[in-house]
Amino acid sequence: MSYAISPPTITTVPVEDMDAVFPVCRVFCVGRNYAEHAIEMGHDPDREPPFFFMKPADAVVPTGSTLPFPSATEELHHEIELVVALERGGQGLASDDALSHVFGYGVGLDMTRRDLQAQAKKAGRPWDMAKGFDRSAPVSPIRPASAIGHPSDGAIRLRINGEPRQEGDLSQQIWKVPEMIAYLSNLIELQPGDLIMTGTPKGVGRVERGDHLEGDIDGVGDLTITYRR
């Protein structure tokens, strides 16, 4: 079989201490998974069922990238997150089996065109273009679970130009990683290579042209990106 056009390049993420890379299938993001972030966004922090949105696989860019400032926005926001990388898929998974499907973990940024999101919410429209734009998902190298286990606590932080912006702890997640995987697997069939971005702690805010972002999660890794002026 021949292709009518050249097939797209497979998006990959480096794997720490391995020559192999992790191929990205899809990127799922969990919304409002830290109570204090839910409050700062004007929502009730009670344990409502999780909800998900998506970014395209090619929104993923590596740590150390220097990125153009996104088009069509004057209110770009940062959201630092734990990223879960799946090595096995499945549907209808149980929470107590979910972690056996995890290859490893990384640090990610769910970059958001907040002004476009607000406009879409006001009009009752989808906010794909606020979340799924080009280069909207910087991700650090994946650290295999075989090396670090399955982190359920640990500080998660973001600094911009050296100034602290976001700080929380993985233990503050409303829905824990096994629960997120299980819940999502009852909505769709998960695939090997899927990434799940697991929500952000309080402190989201603006990113300006020329800003340098540094994020880290204890025991998981570090992530840096810079936006051009």
C-alpha positions in Angstrom: 0.0 0.0 0.0 1.3 3.5 -0.9 0.3 6.7 0.8 -1.3 9.6 -1.1 0.9 12.0 0.9 3.9 11.5 3.1 2.7 10.1 6.5 3.0 12.3 9.5 6.0 12.0 11.8 5.4 10.0 15.0 5.8 12.3 18.0 8.2 10.9 20.6 9.4 11.7 24.1 12.8 10.7 25.4 13.0 8.1 28.1 15.5 8.8 30.9 18.6 6.6 30.9 17.4 4.7 27.8 18.3 4.9 24.1 14.7 4.2 23.2 12.0 6.9 22.9 8.4 6.8 24.0 5.9 7.1 21.0 2.9 9.3 21.7 -0.5 8.1 20.7 -2.9 10.6 22.2 -2.8 13.2 25.0 -5.7 13.3 27.5 -5.9 16.1 30.2 -7.8 16.0 33.4 -9.5 19.3 34.4 -9.7 20.8 37.9 -8.0 17.9 39.8 -6.7 20.1 42.7 -9.2 21.6 45.0 -7.5 25.0 45.4 -7.1 25.3 41.6 -10.8 24.6 41.2 -11.6 27.4 43.6 -9.3 29.9 41.9 -11.0 29.1 38.6 -14.4 29.7 40.2 -15.6 26.1 40.6 -16.8 23.9 43.5 -13.9 21.7 44.7 -16.1 18.8 45.7 -15.2 15.5 44.3 -17.3 15.6 41.1 -16.6 13.0 38.4 -13.4 13.8 36.5 -13.7 15.4 33.1 -11.2 15.2 30.2 -10.1 17.1 27.2 -7.5 16.4 24.6 -4.4 17.8 22.9 -3.1 16.4 19.6 0.0 14.2 19.9 2.1 16.7 18.0 1.4 19.4 20.6 4.1 17.7 22.6 7.5 19.4 22.6 10.6 18.5 24.5 12.2 20.2 27.5 14.7 22.9 26.7 12.7 24.2 23.7 12.6 27.8 22.8 9.0 28.4 21.5 7.3 31.1 19.5 4.6 32.9 21.5 1.3 31.3 20.4 -0.8 33.2 17.9 -4.3 34.5 18.6 -3.8 35.2 22.3 -2.8 37.9 24.7 -3.5 35.7 27.8 -1.3 32.6 27.7 -1.4 30.7 31.0 0.8 28.0 32.5 -0.4 24.8 34.2 2.3 22.5 35.6 1.2 18.8 35.7 2.3 15.2 36.4 2.2 13.2 33.1 1.4 9.5 33.0 2.7 7.5 30.1 0.8 4.2 29.3 2.6 1.1 28.0 -0.6 -1.0 27.8 -4.1 0.0 26.7 -7.4 -1.4 27.7 -11.1 -0.7 28.4 -13.1 -1.0 31.6 -10.0 -1.2 33.8 -10.3 -1.5 37.5 -8.5 1.0 39.7 -6.5 -1.7 41.5 -5.1 -2.9 38.2 -4.6 0.5 36.5 -1.0 1.1 37.5 0.1 -2.1 35.8 -0.6 -0.3 32.5 1.8 2.6 33.3 5.2 2.8 31.7 6.4 5.9 33.5 5.9 9.5 34.5 7.1 12.9 33.4 6.6 16.6 34.0 4.3 18.5 31.6 2.8 21.9 30.9 -0.8 22.3 29.8 -0.4 25.7 28.1 -3.7 27.5 27.7 -4.9 30.4 25.7 -7.1 31.6 28.6 -8.8 34.4 26.6 -9.9 32.0 23.9 -11.1 29.6 26.6 -13.2 32.3 28.3 -14.7 33.3 25.0 -15.6 29.7 24.2 -17.1 29.1 27.6 -19.2 32.3 27.4 -20.6 31.2 24.0 -21.2 27.6 25.1 -18.7 26.3 22.5 -15.9 23.7 22.7 -12.5 25.1 23.9 -10.3 22.9 21.7 -8.4 25.8 20.3 -7.7 27.2 23.8 -6.0 23.9 24.8 -5.0 22.0 21.7 -2.9 24.5 19.8 0.6 24.0 18.4 3.3 23.3 21.0 0.8 23.5 23.9 2.2 20.4 25.7 5.9 20.6 26.7 6.9 17.3 28.4 10.0 16.2 30.1 11.8 12.9 29.5 9.7 10.0 30.9 11.1 8.2 33.9 10.1 4.5 33.9 8.0 3.4 36.8 10.4 0.5 37.2 13.0 3.1 38.4 10.8 5.4 40.5 7.7 3.5 41.4 4.3 5.2 41.2 4.5 8.7 42.8 1.4 9.6 44.9 3.0 12.5 46.7 5.8 14.9 46.2 6.2 18.6 45.6 5.2 20.0 42.2 6.4 23.5 41.3 6.7 26.1 38.6 8.9 29.2 38.4 9.0 31.9 35.8 12.2 33.9 35.4 13.2 32.4 38.8 10.0 33.6 40.6 7.8 30.9 42.2 4.4 30.8 40.6 2.8 27.4 41.3 3.5 25.0 44.2 1.5 22.0 45.5 1.8 18.4 46.2 0.7 15.3 44.2 -1.1 14.1 47.4 -3.5 17.0 46.9 -5.0 15.5 43.7 -8.7 14.9 44.0 -8.7 11.9 41.7 -5.6 9.7 42.1 -3.8 8.3 39.1 -5.3 4.8 39.2 -8.8 6.3 39.5 -8.2 8.6 36.5 -6.9 5.7 34.4 -9.8 3.5 35.3 -12.5 6.2 34.8 -11.1 7.2 31.4 -10.9 3.6 30.3 -14.7 3.4 30.8 -15.1 6.3 28.4 -12.7 5.1 25.7 -10.3 2.3 25.0 -6.9 3.3 26.1 -4.0 2.7 23.8 -0.2 2.1 24.4 1.5 5.4 24.0 -1.3 7.5 25.5 -0.3 10.3 27.8 -2.5 11.5 30.6 -1.9 15.0 32.1 -3.3 14.9 35.6 -4.3 18.4 36.5 -2.6 21.4 38.0 -2.2 22.9 41.5 -3.2 26.5 42.4 -1.3 29.5 41.1 -2.0 29.4 37.3 -1.3 32.7 35.6 0.1 34.6 32.7 3.1 33.9 30.6 4.7 36.8 28.7 6.9 37.0 25.6 10.5 36.3 26.7 9.6 34.3 29.8 11.7 31.3 31.0 9.6 28.6 32.7 11.1 26.0 35.0 9.0 23.2 36.4 9.8 20.2 38.5 8.2 17.3 40.5 10.1 15.6 43.3 11.4 12.3 42.1 9.9 12.6 38.6 11.9 15.2 36.7 12.5 18.7 35.5 11.2 20.8 32.6 12.3 24.1 31.1 11.0 26.1 28.1 11.5 29.7 27.0 9.1 31.9 24.9 10.7 34.1 22.3 10.2 37.9 22.5 
